[in-house]
Amino acid sequence: MPVTSLDTTDAIELAELLQFISDWLATDPARLAPSLQAYVGHPAYDLDALRADLERFTFLLGGSDGEDLFSQR
């Protein structure tokens, strides 16, 4: 697999953006969940799954300590 590097500053900005999007998704699930389902086309990938992915990517970029990722919801 090819190696890809990311500048630390860019990784921090990306992690902050992912966290912002995750937080935004949590603000109005009643409105955003139907929109996501219509876009995805299948109920298996819902807001919780999307937010979990965003939290995981944020953690992998070093933008969180993983508390949200590894704690039970």
HTML snippet that shows the backbone in 3Dmol.js (N, CA, C, O; Angstrom):
<script src="https://3Dmol.org/build/3Dmol-min.js"></script>
<div id="view" style="width:600px;height:400px;position:relative"></div>
<script>
const pdb = `
ATOM      1  N   MET A   1       0.844  -1.164   0.000  1.00  0.00           N
ATOM      2  CA  MET A   1       0.000   0.000   0.000  1.00  0.00           C
ATOM      3  C   MET A   1       0.898   1.239   0.000  1.00  0.00           C
ATOM      4  O   MET A   1       1.864   1.302   0.760  1.00  0.00           O
ATOM      5  N   PRO A   2       0.585   2.224  -0.848  1.00  0.00           N
ATOM      6  CA  PRO A   2       1.413   3.427  -0.881  1.00  0.00           C
ATOM      7  C   PRO A   2       1.283   4.227   0.416  1.00  0.00           C
ATOM      8  O   PRO A   2       0.247   4.217   1.080  1.00  0.00           O
ATOM      9  N   VAL A   3       2.356   4.909   0.743  1.00  0.00           N
ATOM     10  CA  VAL A   3       2.379   5.737   1.947  1.00  0.00           C
ATOM     11  C   VAL A   3       1.884   7.134   1.591  1.00  0.00           C
ATOM     12  O   VAL A   3       2.304   7.720   0.593  1.00  0.00           O
ATOM     13  N   THR A   4       1.000   7.649   2.410  1.00  0.00           N
ATOM     14  CA  THR A   4       0.500   9.005   2.244  1.00  0.00           C
ATOM     15  C   THR A   4       0.775   9.768   3.522  1.00  0.00           C
ATOM     16  O   THR A   4       0.476   9.293   4.617  1.00  0.00           O
ATOM     17  N   SER A   5       1.336  10.934   3.380  1.00  0.00           N
ATOM     18  CA  SER A   5       1.601  11.734   4.576  1.00  0.00           C
ATOM     19  C   SER A   5       0.704  12.962   4.571  1.00  0.00           C
ATOM     20  O   SER A   5       0.252  13.431   3.527  1.00  0.00           O
ATOM     21  N   LEU A   6       0.467  13.458   5.764  1.00  0.00           N
ATOM     22  CA  LEU A   6      -0.384  14.620   5.942  1.00  0.00           C
ATOM     23  C   LEU A   6       0.316  15.548   6.921  1.00  0.00           C
ATOM     24  O   LEU A   6       0.713  15.135   8.011  1.00  0.00           O
ATOM     25  N   ASP A   7       0.461  16.786   6.529  1.00  0.00           N
ATOM     26  CA  ASP A   7       1.078  17.771   7.403  1.00  0.00           C
ATOM     27  C   ASP A   7       0.296  17.850   8.714  1.00  0.00           C
ATOM     28  O   ASP A   7      -0.931  17.750   8.707  1.00  0.00           O
ATOM     29  N   THR A   8       0.984  18.026   9.822  1.00  0.00           N
ATOM     30  CA  THR A   8       0.345  18.057  11.140  1.00  0.00           C
ATOM     31  C   THR A   8      -0.726  19.132  11.217  1.00  0.00           C
ATOM     32  O   THR A   8      -1.805  18.892  11.759  1.00  0.00           O
ATOM     33  N   THR A   9      -0.447  20.304  10.687  1.00  0.00           N
ATOM     34  CA  THR A   9      -1.429  21.390  10.708  1.00  0.00           C
ATOM     35  C   THR A   9      -2.678  21.006   9.929  1.00  0.00           C
ATOM     36  O   THR A   9      -3.794  21.282  10.370  1.00  0.00           O
ATOM     37  N   ASP A  10      -2.501  20.374   8.780  1.00  0.00           N
ATOM     38  CA  ASP A  10      -3.641  19.931   7.982  1.00  0.00           C
ATOM     39  C   ASP A  10      -4.433  18.851   8.707  1.00  0.00           C
ATOM     40  O   ASP A  10      -5.663  18.841   8.651  1.00  0.00           O
ATOM     41  N   ALA A  11      -3.744  17.948   9.382  1.00  0.00           N
ATOM     42  CA  ALA A  11      -4.424  16.892  10.137  1.00  0.00           C
ATOM     43  C   ALA A  11      -5.258  17.487  11.263  1.00  0.00           C
ATOM     44  O   ALA A  11      -6.375  17.035  11.518  1.00  0.00           O
ATOM     45  N   ILE A  12      -4.724  18.494  11.933  1.00  0.00           N
ATOM     46  CA  ILE A  12      -5.471  19.152  13.012  1.00  0.00           C
ATOM     47  C   ILE A  12      -6.712  19.836  12.457  1.00  0.00           C
ATOM     48  O   ILE A  12      -7.796  19.712  13.028  1.00  0.00           O
ATOM     49  N   GLU A  13      -6.564  20.552  11.356  1.00  0.00           N
ATOM     50  CA  GLU A  13      -7.708  21.233  10.745  1.00  0.00           C
ATOM     51  C   GLU A  13      -8.760  20.237  10.279  1.00  0.00           C
ATOM     52  O   GLU A  13      -9.956  20.467  10.463  1.00  0.00           O
ATOM     53  N   LEU A  14      -8.330  19.140   9.682  1.00  0.00           N
ATOM     54  CA  LEU A  14      -9.266  18.116   9.234  1.00  0.00           C
ATOM     55  C   LEU A  14      -9.996  17.495  10.415  1.00  0.00           C
ATOM     56  O   LEU A  14     -11.208  17.289  10.351  1.00  0.00           O
ATOM     57  N   ALA A  15      -9.285  17.196  11.482  1.00  0.00           N
ATOM     58  CA  ALA A  15      -9.910  16.634  12.682  1.00  0.00           C
ATOM     59  C   ALA A  15     -10.929  17.600  13.268  1.00  0.00           C
ATOM     60  O   ALA A  15     -12.005  17.181  13.694  1.00  0.00           O
ATOM     61  N   GLU A  16     -10.602  18.888  13.294  1.00  0.00           N
ATOM     62  CA  GLU A  16     -11.540  19.888  13.801  1.00  0.00           C
ATOM     63  C   GLU A  16     -12.782  19.971  12.925  1.00  0.00           C
ATOM     64  O   GLU A  16     -13.892  20.110  13.439  1.00  0.00           O
ATOM     65  N   LEU A  17     -12.610  19.889  11.616  1.00  0.00           N
ATOM     66  CA  LEU A  17     -13.750  19.920  10.707  1.00  0.00           C
ATOM     67  C   LEU A  17     -14.641  18.697  10.901  1.00  0.00           C
ATOM     68  O   LEU A  17     -15.865  18.823  10.925  1.00  0.00           O
ATOM     69  N   LEU A  18     -14.046  17.528  11.038  1.00  0.00           N
ATOM     70  CA  LEU A  18     -14.822  16.310  11.265  1.00  0.00           C
ATOM     71  C   LEU A  18     -15.601  16.394  12.573  1.00  0.00           C
ATOM     72  O   LEU A  18     -16.754  15.967  12.633  1.00  0.00           O
ATOM     73  N   GLN A  19     -14.986  16.940  13.615  1.00  0.00           N
ATOM     74  CA  GLN A  19     -15.667  17.098  14.896  1.00  0.00           C
ATOM     75  C   GLN A  19     -16.810  18.097  14.777  1.00  0.00           C
ATOM     76  O   GLN A  19     -17.876  17.889  15.357  1.00  0.00           O
ATOM     77  N   PHE A  20     -16.601  19.175  14.035  1.00  0.00           N
ATOM     78  CA  PHE A  20     -17.643  20.168  13.800  1.00  0.00           C
ATOM     79  C   PHE A  20     -18.847  19.531  13.109  1.00  0.00           C
ATOM     80  O   PHE A  20     -19.988  19.752  13.516  1.00  0.00           O
ATOM     81  N   ILE A  21     -18.597  18.747  12.075  1.00  0.00           N
ATOM     82  CA  ILE A  21     -19.685  18.085  11.351  1.00  0.00           C
ATOM     83  C   ILE A  21     -20.413  17.105  12.261  1.00  0.00           C
ATOM     84  O   ILE A  21     -21.643  17.049  12.245  1.00  0.00           O
ATOM     85  N   SER A  22     -19.685  16.342  13.042  1.00  0.00           N
ATOM     86  CA  SER A  22     -20.305  15.396  13.970  1.00  0.00           C
ATOM     87  C   SER A  22     -21.186  16.118  14.980  1.00  0.00           C
ATOM     88  O   SER A  22     -22.306  15.687  15.256  1.00  0.00           O
ATOM     89  N   ASP A  23     -20.680  17.211  15.529  1.00  0.00           N
ATOM     90  CA  ASP A  23     -21.469  17.992  16.484  1.00  0.00           C
ATOM     91  C   ASP A  23     -22.710  18.575  15.821  1.00  0.00           C
ATOM     92  O   ASP A  23     -23.786  18.589  16.420  1.00  0.00           O
ATOM     93  N   TRP A  24     -22.569  19.055  14.595  1.00  0.00           N
ATOM     94  CA  TRP A  24     -23.704  19.615  13.865  1.00  0.00           C
ATOM     95  C   TRP A  24     -24.771  18.548  13.623  1.00  0.00           C
ATOM     96  O   TRP A  24     -25.962  18.820  13.770  1.00  0.00           O
ATOM     97  N   LEU A  25     -24.356  17.351  13.256  1.00  0.00           N
ATOM     98  CA  LEU A  25     -25.315  16.268  13.025  1.00  0.00           C
ATOM     99  C   LEU A  25     -26.112  15.939  14.283  1.00  0.00           C
ATOM    100  O   LEU A  25     -27.262  15.508  14.195  1.00  0.00           O
ATOM    101  N   ALA A  26     -25.511  16.138  15.441  1.00  0.00           N
ATOM    102  CA  ALA A  26     -26.180  15.832  16.708  1.00  0.00           C
ATOM    103  C   ALA A  26     -27.199  16.895  17.103  1.00  0.00           C
ATOM    104  O   ALA A  26     -28.022  16.654  17.986  1.00  0.00           O
ATOM    105  N   THR A  27     -27.163  18.064  16.469  1.00  0.00           N
ATOM    106  CA  THR A  27     -28.038  19.155  16.894  1.00  0.00           C
ATOM    107  C   THR A  27     -29.485  18.978  16.476  1.00  0.00           C
ATOM    108  O   THR A  27     -30.381  19.430  17.188  1.00  0.00           O
ATOM    109  N   ASP A  28     -29.745  18.336  15.344  1.00  0.00           N
ATOM    110  CA  ASP A  28     -31.119  18.224  14.855  1.00  0.00           C
ATOM    111  C   ASP A  28     -31.343  16.891  14.141  1.00  0.00           C
ATOM    112  O   ASP A  28     -31.590  16.866  12.936  1.00  0.00           O
ATOM    113  N   PRO A  29     -31.256  15.787  14.879  1.00  0.00           N
ATOM    114  CA  PRO A  29     -31.396  14.478  14.232  1.00  0.00           C
ATOM    115  C   PRO A  29     -32.765  14.257  13.592  1.00  0.00           C
ATOM    116  O   PRO A  29     -32.870  13.511  12.618  1.00  0.00           O
ATOM    117  N   ALA A  30     -33.805  14.884  14.115  1.00  0.00           N
ATOM    118  CA  ALA A  30     -35.140  14.688  13.538  1.00  0.00           C
ATOM    119  C   ALA A  30     -35.207  15.186  12.096  1.00  0.00           C
ATOM    120  O   ALA A  30     -35.930  14.624  11.274  1.00  0.00           O
ATOM    121  N   ARG A  31     -34.467  16.220  11.798  1.00  0.00           N
ATOM    122  CA  ARG A  31     -34.467  16.757  10.441  1.00  0.00           C
ATOM    123  C   ARG A  31     -33.379  16.113   9.577  1.00  0.00           C
ATOM    124  O   ARG A  31     -33.588  15.857   8.391  1.00  0.00           O
ATOM    125  N   LEU A  32     -32.226  15.855  10.180  1.00  0.00           N
ATOM    126  CA  LEU A  32     -31.090  15.383   9.396  1.00  0.00           C
ATOM    127  C   LEU A  32     -31.129  13.885   9.095  1.00  0.00           C
ATOM    128  O   LEU A  32     -30.636  13.455   8.052  1.00  0.00           O
ATOM    129  N   ALA A  33     -31.705  13.092   9.989  1.00  0.00           N
ATOM    130  CA  ALA A  33     -31.752  11.638   9.768  1.00  0.00           C
ATOM    131  C   ALA A  33     -32.514  11.268   8.495  1.00  0.00           C
ATOM    132  O   ALA A  33     -32.015  10.469   7.702  1.00  0.00           O
ATOM    133  N   PRO A  34     -33.719  11.831   8.274  1.00  0.00           N
ATOM    134  CA  PRO A  34     -34.413  11.495   7.023  1.00  0.00           C
ATOM    135  C   PRO A  34     -33.644  11.946   5.776  1.00  0.00           C
ATOM    136  O   PRO A  34     -33.668  11.271   4.747  1.00  0.00           O
ATOM    137  N   SER A  35     -32.972  13.076   5.875  1.00  0.00           N
ATOM    138  CA  SER A  35     -32.186  13.560   4.744  1.00  0.00           C
ATOM    139  C   SER A  35     -31.029  12.611   4.433  1.00  0.00           C
ATOM    140  O   SER A  35     -30.771  12.296   3.271  1.00  0.00           O
ATOM    141  N   LEU A  36     -30.337  12.160   5.477  1.00  0.00           N
ATOM    142  CA  LEU A  36     -29.237  11.214   5.272  1.00  0.00           C
ATOM    143  C   LEU A  36     -29.747   9.905   4.687  1.00  0.00           C
ATOM    144  O   LEU A  36     -29.140   9.356   3.767  1.00  0.00           O
ATOM    145  N   GLN A  37     -30.853   9.403   5.213  1.00  0.00           N
ATOM    146  CA  GLN A  37     -31.392   8.140   4.707  1.00  0.00           C
ATOM    147  C   GLN A  37     -31.798   8.268   3.240  1.00  0.00           C
ATOM    148  O   GLN A  37     -31.572   7.349   2.453  1.00  0.00           O
ATOM    149  N   ALA A  38     -32.394   9.399   2.870  1.00  0.00           N
ATOM    150  CA  ALA A  38     -32.766   9.611   1.471  1.00  0.00           C
ATOM    151  C   ALA A  38     -31.525   9.654   0.580  1.00  0.00           C
ATOM    152  O   ALA A  38     -31.546   9.154  -0.545  1.00  0.00           O
ATOM    153  N   TYR A  39     -30.463  10.244   1.077  1.00  0.00           N
ATOM    154  CA  TYR A  39     -29.226  10.349   0.304  1.00  0.00           C
ATOM    155  C   TYR A  39     -28.526   8.999   0.186  1.00  0.00           C
ATOM    156  O   TYR A  39     -28.083   8.617  -0.897  1.00  0.00           O
ATOM    157  N   VAL A  40     -28.427   8.276   1.306  1.00  0.00           N
ATOM    158  CA  VAL A  40     -27.724   6.991   1.327  1.00  0.00           C
ATOM    159  C   VAL A  40     -28.541   5.914   0.625  1.00  0.00           C
ATOM    160  O   VAL A  40     -27.998   5.079  -0.099  1.00  0.00           O
ATOM    161  N   GLY A  41     -29.849   5.942   0.846  1.00  0.00           N
ATOM    162  CA  GLY A  41     -30.721   4.977   0.199  1.00  0.00           C
ATOM    163  C   GLY A  41     -30.931   3.688   0.963  1.00  0.00           C
ATOM    164  O   GLY A  41     -31.550   2.754   0.453  1.00  0.00           O
ATOM    165  N   HIS A  42     -30.413   3.629   2.198  1.00  0.00           N
ATOM    166  CA  HIS A  42     -30.583   2.420   3.002  1.00  0.00           C
ATOM    167  C   HIS A  42     -30.549   2.799   4.473  1.00  0.00           C
ATOM    168  O   HIS A  42     -29.699   3.586   4.890  1.00  0.00           O
ATOM    169  N   PRO A  43     -31.471   2.244   5.271  1.00  0.00           N
ATOM    170  CA  PRO A  43     -31.536   2.634   6.685  1.00  0.00           C
ATOM    171  C   PRO A  43     -30.396   2.095   7.555  1.00  0.00           C
ATOM    172  O   PRO A  43     -30.260   2.511   8.706  1.00  0.00           O
ATOM    173  N   ALA A  44     -29.585   1.188   7.039  1.00  0.00           N
ATOM    174  CA  ALA A  44     -28.520   0.601   7.855  1.00  0.00           C
ATOM    175  C   ALA A  44     -27.431   1.620   8.205  1.00  0.00           C
ATOM    176  O   ALA A  44     -26.790   1.511   9.250  1.00  0.00           O
ATOM    177  N   TYR A  45     -27.225   2.602   7.337  1.00  0.00           N
ATOM    178  CA  TYR A  45     -26.217   3.639   7.615  1.00  0.00           C
ATOM    179  C   TYR A  45     -26.958   4.892   8.051  1.00  0.00           C
ATOM    180  O   TYR A  45     -27.426   5.677   7.227  1.00  0.00           O
ATOM    181  N   ASP A  46     -27.053   5.062   9.362  1.00  0.00           N
ATOM    182  CA  ASP A  46     -27.824   6.171   9.915  1.00  0.00           C
ATOM    183  C   ASP A  46     -26.906   7.220  10.536  1.00  0.00           C
ATOM    184  O   ASP A  46     -25.684   7.143  10.411  1.00  0.00           O
ATOM    185  N   LEU A  47     -27.508   8.198  11.204  1.00  0.00           N
ATOM    186  CA  LEU A  47     -26.712   9.260  11.821  1.00  0.00           C
ATOM    187  C   LEU A  47     -25.720   8.726  12.840  1.00  0.00           C
ATOM    188  O   LEU A  47     -24.587   9.203  12.914  1.00  0.00           O
ATOM    189  N   ASP A  48     -26.133   7.746  13.621  1.00  0.00           N
ATOM    190  CA  ASP A  48     -25.218   7.177  14.613  1.00  0.00           C
ATOM    191  C   ASP A  48     -24.001   6.543  13.944  1.00  0.00           C
ATOM    192  O   ASP A  48     -22.875   6.696  14.418  1.00  0.00           O
ATOM    193  N   ALA A  49     -24.233   5.833  12.845  1.00  0.00           N
ATOM    194  CA  ALA A  49     -23.121   5.204  12.125  1.00  0.00           C
ATOM    195  C   ALA A  49     -22.198   6.262  11.516  1.00  0.00           C
ATOM    196  O   ALA A  49     -20.975   6.137  11.572  1.00  0.00           O
ATOM    197  N   LEU A  50     -22.793   7.293  10.940  1.00  0.00           N
ATOM    198  CA  LEU A  50     -21.991   8.366  10.352  1.00  0.00           C
ATOM    199  C   LEU A  50     -21.186   9.092  11.423  1.00  0.00           C
ATOM    200  O   LEU A  50     -20.000   9.364  11.232  1.00  0.00           O
ATOM    201  N   ARG A  51     -21.822   9.406  12.544  1.00  0.00           N
ATOM    202  CA  ARG A  51     -21.111  10.086  13.631  1.00  0.00           C
ATOM    203  C   ARG A  51     -20.001   9.199  14.194  1.00  0.00           C
ATOM    204  O   ARG A  51     -18.934   9.699  14.552  1.00  0.00           O
ATOM    205  N   ALA A  52     -20.238   7.895  14.277  1.00  0.00           N
ATOM    206  CA  ALA A  52     -19.197   6.976  14.757  1.00  0.00           C
ATOM    207  C   ALA A  52     -18.003   6.980  13.801  1.00  0.00           C
ATOM    208  O   ALA A  52     -16.852   6.965  14.240  1.00  0.00           O
ATOM    209  N   ASP A  53     -18.276   7.001  12.508  1.00  0.00           N
ATOM    210  CA  ASP A  53     -17.187   7.075  11.527  1.00  0.00           C
ATOM    211  C   ASP A  53     -16.410   8.384  11.666  1.00  0.00           C
ATOM    212  O   ASP A  53     -15.180   8.389  11.630  1.00  0.00           O
ATOM    213  N   LEU A  54     -17.129   9.481  11.825  1.00  0.00           N
ATOM    214  CA  LEU A  54     -16.468  10.774  11.990  1.00  0.00           C
ATOM    215  C   LEU A  54     -15.617  10.805  13.253  1.00  0.00           C
ATOM    216  O   LEU A  54     -14.506  11.335  13.247  1.00  0.00           O
ATOM    217  N   GLU A  55     -16.140  10.234  14.339  1.00  0.00           N
ATOM    218  CA  GLU A  55     -15.379  10.166  15.593  1.00  0.00           C
ATOM    219  C   GLU A  55     -14.121   9.306  15.423  1.00  0.00           C
ATOM    220  O   GLU A  55     -13.059   9.638  15.950  1.00  0.00           O
ATOM    221  N   ARG A  56     -14.251   8.207  14.687  1.00  0.00           N
ATOM    222  CA  ARG A  56     -13.100   7.324  14.463  1.00  0.00           C
ATOM    223  C   ARG A  56     -12.020   8.029  13.647  1.00  0.00           C
ATOM    224  O   ARG A  56     -10.837   7.954  13.978  1.00  0.00           O
ATOM    225  N   PHE A  57     -12.426   8.709  12.587  1.00  0.00           N
ATOM    226  CA  PHE A  57     -11.446   9.427  11.770  1.00  0.00           C
ATOM    227  C   PHE A  57     -10.795  10.562  12.557  1.00  0.00           C
ATOM    228  O   PHE A  57      -9.599  10.815  12.414  1.00  0.00           O
ATOM    229  N   THR A  58     -11.582  11.242  13.386  1.00  0.00           N
ATOM    230  CA  THR A  58     -11.031  12.302  14.230  1.00  0.00           C
ATOM    231  C   THR A  58      -9.976  11.731  15.168  1.00  0.00           C
ATOM    232  O   THR A  58      -8.905  12.313  15.337  1.00  0.00           O
ATOM    233  N   PHE A  59     -10.283  10.598  15.772  1.00  0.00           N
ATOM    234  CA  PHE A  59      -9.331   9.931  16.667  1.00  0.00           C
ATOM    235  C   PHE A  59      -8.064   9.519  15.916  1.00  0.00           C
ATOM    236  O   PHE A  59      -6.956   9.741  16.404  1.00  0.00           O
ATOM    237  N   LEU A  60      -8.221   8.928  14.744  1.00  0.00           N
ATOM    238  CA  LEU A  60      -7.063   8.477  13.974  1.00  0.00           C
ATOM    239  C   LEU A  60      -6.162   9.631  13.546  1.00  0.00           C
ATOM    240  O   LEU A  60      -4.958   9.454  13.361  1.00  0.00           O
ATOM    241  N   LEU A  61      -6.754  10.810  13.392  1.00  0.00           N
ATOM    242  CA  LEU A  61      -5.967  11.996  13.049  1.00  0.00           C
ATOM    243  C   LEU A  61      -5.336  12.649  14.275  1.00  0.00           C
ATOM    244  O   LEU A  61      -4.595  13.625  14.157  1.00  0.00           O
ATOM    245  N   GLY A  62      -5.635  12.102  15.451  1.00  0.00           N
ATOM    246  CA  GLY A  62      -5.078  12.657  16.681  1.00  0.00           C
ATOM    247  C   GLY A  62      -5.877  13.814  17.237  1.00  0.00           C
ATOM    248  O   GLY A  62      -5.390  14.566  18.081  1.00  0.00           O
ATOM    249  N   GLY A  63      -7.123  13.961  16.759  1.00  0.00           N
ATOM    250  CA  GLY A  63      -7.947  15.089  17.177  1.00  0.00           C
ATOM    251  C   GLY A  63      -8.794  14.839  18.400  1.00  0.00           C
ATOM    252  O   GLY A  63      -9.492  15.742  18.862  1.00  0.00           O
ATOM    253  N   SER A  64      -8.751  13.631  18.937  1.00  0.00           N
ATOM    254  CA  SER A  64      -9.493  13.340  20.165  1.00  0.00           C
ATOM    255  C   SER A  64      -8.779  12.232  20.922  1.00  0.00           C
ATOM    256  O   SER A  64      -7.899  11.552  20.393  1.00  0.00           O
ATOM    257  N   ASP A  65      -9.182  12.074  22.169  1.00  0.00           N
ATOM    258  CA  ASP A  65      -8.590  11.009  22.984  1.00  0.00           C
ATOM    259  C   ASP A  65      -9.337   9.688  22.820  1.00  0.00           C
ATOM    260  O   ASP A  65      -8.962   8.683  23.424  1.00  0.00           O
ATOM    261  N   GLY A  66     -10.385   9.686  22.011  1.00  0.00           N
ATOM    262  CA  GLY A  66     -11.146   8.472  21.754  1.00  0.00           C
ATOM    263  C   GLY A  66     -12.196   8.163  22.793  1.00  0.00           C
ATOM    264  O   GLY A  66     -12.812   7.098  22.754  1.00  0.00           O
ATOM    265  N   GLU A  67     -12.413   9.086  23.731  1.00  0.00           N
ATOM    266  CA  GLU A  67     -13.391   8.826  24.792  1.00  0.00           C
ATOM    267  C   GLU A  67     -14.774   8.547  24.209  1.00  0.00           C
ATOM    268  O   GLU A  67     -15.437   7.595  24.622  1.00  0.00           O
ATOM    269  N   ASP A  68     -15.217   9.370  23.250  1.00  0.00           N
ATOM    270  CA  ASP A  68     -16.519   9.138  22.617  1.00  0.00           C
ATOM    271  C   ASP A  68     -16.516   7.851  21.806  1.00  0.00           C
ATOM    272  O   ASP A  68     -17.537   7.172  21.695  1.00  0.00           O
ATOM    273  N   LEU A  69     -15.383   7.530  21.252  1.00  0.00           N
ATOM    274  CA  LEU A  69     -15.264   6.352  20.402  1.00  0.00           C
ATOM    275  C   LEU A  69     -15.322   5.061  21.198  1.00  0.00           C
ATOM    276  O   LEU A  69     -15.938   4.087  20.765  1.00  0.00           O
ATOM    277  N   PHE A  70     -14.682   5.049  22.359  1.00  0.00           N
ATOM    278  CA  PHE A  70     -14.557   3.819  23.128  1.00  0.00           C
ATOM    279  C   PHE A  70     -15.536   3.701  24.288  1.00  0.00           C
ATOM    280  O   PHE A  70     -15.548   2.682  24.979  1.00  0.00           O
ATOM    281  N   SER A  71     -16.351   4.716  24.513  1.00  0.00           N
ATOM    282  CA  SER A  71     -17.349   4.627  25.581  1.00  0.00           C
ATOM    283  C   SER A  71     -18.670   4.156  24.999  1.00  0.00           C
ATOM    284  O   SER A  71     -18.951   4.364  23.819  1.00  0.00           O
ATOM    285  N   GLN A  72     -19.466   3.528  25.826  1.00  0.00           N
ATOM    286  CA  GLN A  72     -20.775   3.065  25.375  1.00  0.00           C
ATOM    287  C   GLN A  72     -21.728   4.237  25.346  1.00  0.00           C
ATOM    288  O   GLN A  72     -21.732   5.083  26.241  1.00  0.00           O
ATOM    289  N   ARG A  73     -22.529   4.272  24.308  1.00  0.00           N
ATOM    290  CA  ARG A  73     -23.509   5.361  24.156  1.00  0.00           C
ATOM    291  C   ARG A  73     -24.840   4.933  24.678  1.00  0.00           C
ATOM    292  O   ARG A  73     -25.796   5.708  24.640  1.00  0.00           O
TER     293      ARG A  73
END
`;
const viewer = $3Dmol.createViewer("view");
viewer.addModel(pdb, "pdb");
viewer.setStyle({}, {cartoon: {color: "spectrum"}});
viewer.zoomTo();
viewer.render();
</script>
